[in-house]
């Protein structure tokens, strides 16, 4: 959540924009109806505003004075204008704004909220500019920095790869077609051997529009023709970054249990299958375990489903921190969790799961000020089955033994004596 100053003299517009930003994007909005009110708000809270959205025409600032004033304070400004022509555009851009929105658009309220959120989200995001010409590179840098991006620079192919190796969190790359000792198409191909299209969007650049298919066929996401306007640069860059981020968010949602933020059952089988196949080739030993919360229905019945959710989330944290980083834990469904570990001894396996079981037993979940104590039962096997599903079924059988044996216990199945594995921990 960010604090935004909205300077707008129309009460109806101000209410609508404030509602969209606070309700749809969870930002906090302070409203000023004039330049005078904006000055007062900024005198006391200048350092508290991450962004200002300012109308270009106010009763006491009809010529964009409010836009220029707020921008002079080094606060990112998103300008709003009802009239638009070349003169107005020049006046807005010369004031040093990050971007502007046309108020005459039918979907203006949603657009200004979206653009504001874009600016706040990309603040400081790294963009790599690969261009052998210092003057051209400096011009692109100025445009990106005006939009609150952090700019990385490279003059050629090898330098670009070196910069990326030290900045894996880069949001995007702008690549010029003509590079010394190579070309931009070749660089895009090298980038794609490391980064997928959604991990690092790449936009090709050239004064020759006919090379755009070559860029796209080598893995670029988009293309810009020199000379380009800043609005085109911002729009293409923002849209490509957002598309990549939305794809990653959808993939995370597909692979992640919403409540516990652990991998879900589908993701478990995707990753575990690879480990299992390696084990079949005798490269590593694999352990599969199922853990079930004892009498979980009683927790929901006695304390309510929100208490049950609190239990699941707290236990997920215990499981996540109680295993090695190389191991896996997922929410298998309901109150059941599945673990997969590689190359562990029977002793280590038993010790680890007993520690988890005891940690749960000794850690009552606090819900609405009241303790909610639970225990877990665990079944674990490292005996390699004909399929991964067979190992999961075996772990389930061992879990059933733990349940019928009195609950709150661990039952393990050692590997077959003939199994050959690398040295185990």
N, C-alpha and C positions, 0 to 999 in steps of 0.2 A: 504494500500500500504506500502511495506517495501523496504528498501535499501539493495541491494545484491551486494557483490563483486564477480565477476566471474574471476577466474584466469585460463586462457586457452591459449596455444600458437598457436592453429590452428584458423586462422581468420574465416574460414567457420563454424567451430563448434561454435565459440564464437558468431558469428552473429545469427546462428540458435537458440541457447539457449537464447540469449538476446531477440530475437524476440518473442519466445514462452512465456517467463516470463513476458515481458512487454505487449504483445498483448493479451495473454490468461489469465493472472493472475493479470495484472495491477501493477506489482512490478517495481521498478526502478533499473536498472542494470548498474554498472560501471565495465569496462573490464580492466584486466591487463594481459599482454602476457607473463610475467615472474615473478620469485620471486622478482627480483629487482623492477619491476613496482608495484608489490603488496605491497612491503615495503613502497614505496613512497605514495601509495594511503592510506595505513593504518596510516602513520605518521600524515596525515592531517585529516583523516576521520574515525579513528578507532571506535569512539563512535557512528558513524552514520550508521554502517552496522549491520543489524539484522541477517545476514547469509552470509557465504562465500562458494562458490562452487569452489573447487580447484582440478585441475588435478594432479595426483600423479607423472607424469613424464613431467618435463619442461626442456628447454635447460640448464638453470642454477640451476636446482634442480631435477636431474634424479632419485633420490632415495626417493622421497616423502618429501624432506626437506620443501617444501612450505606448505604442509598439516600440518606438525608438528609445523611450525612457526606460522601459523594463529591460530591453535587450542590453542597454548600456550598463546595467547592474550585473551582467554576466549570468543572467537567469535564462535558460533556454525558453524561447518564445515560439508559440504556434499562433500565427496571425489568422484573423478571420476578416474576410472582405465581401461586401455585397456587390460592389462594382469592380470590374476587372478589365484592364487593357494593358498595353505595353508600358504605359507610363506608371500605372498603379503597380504592376509587377516589379518594375525597376525600383520604385519607392520602397516596396515591402522588402525586397532582397537587400537593398542598400542599408536597411535598418539593422541587418545582422540576425534575422530570424532563422530558426531552424527550418521551418516550412510554413505553408499557408493553406487555408481551406476556403473554398468558395461557398458563401452562405446561401447562394441562390440554388444550390443543388437540392433536389427534393429530399434526399436522405442526409441532409446536412448534419443533423444532430448525431446520428450514428457515425458519420464520417469523421467529425471532429473528435469524437471519443476514441475511435479506432486510431486515428493519427496521433493523438496524445499518448495513448498507451504504447504505440510503436516507438515513439521517441523515448519514453521512459524505459522501455525494455531494452532498447539497443544502446543506451547510454554507456559508452566505454567499450562496446563490442568491437573486437579486432577485425579489420579488413586488410588483406594483403593486396598491395598494388604492385604489379610486375610490369615495369615499363623501362626500357633502356634510356629514354630521353629524360634527363633531370627536370627540364622545364615542364614537360607534360605531366610527369609524375608529381611535381610540386602543385600543379593546378588541381589535379585529382585529389591530392591530399587535402588542400584547402577546402574543397567542396565537402569531403567526407568529415573533416573535423568540424565544419560548420553544422553538420547534422549530428554531432556528438558521437561520432565513431572514433575509435582509436586506430591509427593507421600504421601498418607495417609496410616496409618498402623493400623492393629487390630490383636489381637492374638486369638480371638474367635468370636462366633456368636453374643452374646449380645453386645460386644464391637463394632463389625462391624456395627450393626444397630444404635448404639449410634453415631458413627463417621458419618454415612450417614445422620443422622438427623441434624447434624450441618454443613453438606457440601452437600446441595441439588444440587449443580452445578457440582458434580463429573462426569467425562466423562466415566468412566468404573470401573469395579471391577474385580480383580483376586482372585479367591477363592480356597483354598486348600481343598482337599476332607476330610482329617482327621482333625477334630477339637475337642478340649476338650468339654466334656458334649454335644456332638452332632456331626453333620457332615456337610460338605459343601453343600450337596444336600438339607438339611433342610434349611440352610441359604439362598440358591438361592430361595427356595419356599417363604420364608419370604420377601425377596427383591421384588419378583414379585407381592406380595400383595400391594406394594406401587409404584413400578416403572415398567413400561412396558418394553419390550425388546428394544424399541427405545429410551426410556428415560434414561436407564442405561444398556449398554451392560455388560454382565457378562461372564467371561471366567473361566471355571473350570480348576484345576491343580491337577495332581497326577502322581506318578511313575507307577501306574497301569492303563494301557491304557484301560483295559476292563470296567472301571467304566465310560467311556465317555458317553455311552447311558443313564446312570442314571442321570448324570449332565444335558444332553440335554433335557431329558423328564421332568426334574424339572424346566426347564425354562432358562437354560444357553444358551448363543449365540454360544459359541465355547468351545474348549477344548485344553489344552496343556499337553504333557507328559514330566515329568521330566526324565533326565535333558534336557532342551531345549536350543537351540542356541539363541543368542540375535536377529539375523535376523528374526527368526521365531516369537519371542515375538513381535518385532516391527511390522512385517507384519500383524499378526493376530489382534493385538491391533488397529493398524491404520485402517485396513479394517473394523473392527466391529464398530469403532467410526464413520468412514465416512459413512457407510451404515445407521447407526442410524440418523446421521445428515441430510443425503440426504432424508431419509423418512420424517423427521420432516419438512424439507424445502418444499418437495412436498405437504405435508398436509397443511402447511401454505399457499402455493400458491393456493391450491384448495379452501381454506376458505377465502382468502384475496383478496380484490380488488387491483390490481396492482398499479393503479394511486394514490389512496387516502390512501392506507394501512389500510383501515377500513375492517371489516368483509363484505363478499359479501352476496348476496341474499340467496344462498344455506346455508351458515353458520348461517344466521339469523334464518331460519326456523328450523334448527337442534336444536339450543339453545332455541329459543322462544317457541317451542312446549312443552318443559319440563316445562317451567314456566307457560304456559297456562294450562297444565294438573293439575299442583298444584292449580291453581286458580279455576279450575272446582271443586276441592275438598274443596273449600272455605278456603284454607290455606293462600292465599295472593291475593291482588288485582293487576290487570295488566292493564297497559295503552299502547296502540299502537298508534303511530303517523306517518303520512307521511308528508314529507317536500319537496317542489319542488322549484327550483330556477326560479323566474319569468323571462319570455322572454329570456331564455338562448340562444335560437337560434340567437337572435340579438347580443348577446355577441360574438358568434362564427363568425357571418357574418361581424360584424364591426371590431373586433380585431383579428380574426383568431382563429383556434382551439387550438393553444398553449396557448393563453390567456384564453380560456375556461378551459383548463387543470389547469392553475394556479388558477383560481377561485375555481374549485372543490377541489384542494389540500388545499387552505387556509380555505375554509369553513369547510372541514373535521376537520382541527385543532380546529376551533371554536367550532364545535359540540362535539368533543372529550373532550375538557376541560370544556364545559358548562354543563355537566351532571355528576351525581354521578358515582363513580367507579362501583357500582353495576348495573347500567343501561347499555343498549345497544344502539349503533347507527351503522348502516350499510349503505353502498351504495347499494341502491335497483336496480339501473340501470339508465343510462343516467344522468339526473340532479336531480334525485329523491333519497331521503334518508329516511330510516325507523328507528324509535326509539321504544324501548320497555322498560318500567319502571315498577317497582313493588311497590305496597303499597304506593301510593301517593294520596293526596287529590285533589279535583277539583281546589282548590285555588292554591296549590303548582304547579300543572300541568300547569295551565294558566300562573302563574308567570314565571316558567322556560322557557316555549316556547316563551313567550313574550320577555324575556331577550335575547334568542337566535335570535329571529327575529330582535330585535333592534340592537344587536351587529353586525349582518350582514349589516344592513342598514347603520350603522355608521362606517363601516370598509371597505372603498374602497380598492380593490385589486390593488396593484402596478404591472404593467406589462410593461417592457421596459421603465420605467420612467414615465409612464402615468397611472392615476387612472382609474380603471374600476369598477364602482359602480353597485351593484346588490341588489335585495331584494328577500325575500322568502315568500312563503305562506305555512301555516301549518294546517293540519286537525288531530285532536287527539280524541280518544275515550277510555273510561275505562268501557264502557258497555259491559259486557261479552257476547260474541256470542256463538253459538252452536259449532263453530270451530274457530281456529286461523285465518284461511283464511277469515272467515266472519268478524272478527274484522278488518283485513287489508282492506277488501272491504268497511267497514263502515268508516274507516279513510280516504280512498280514496274519498268517497262521501263528507265528511266534507272538504277535501282539495279542491274539486271541488267548494264547496260553497265559500271557501275563495278566489278562483280564480275569480269566477263570481261576487263576492261581491266587487271587485276592486283590488285584489292582495295585497301583503305586509300586510297580516293580519293572525290572528290565530282564528280558529273555533274549539271549543271543545264540546264534548258530555259527559254529566255526567253519572255516573253509574245508573242503575235502582234502584229505591227506596228500593226494596225488597232484594237487594244484601247484604249479610253479609260478612264482611271482618274484618281482624285484624285492630287494630288501625293504622290509616294512618298518614303520616308525614304532 
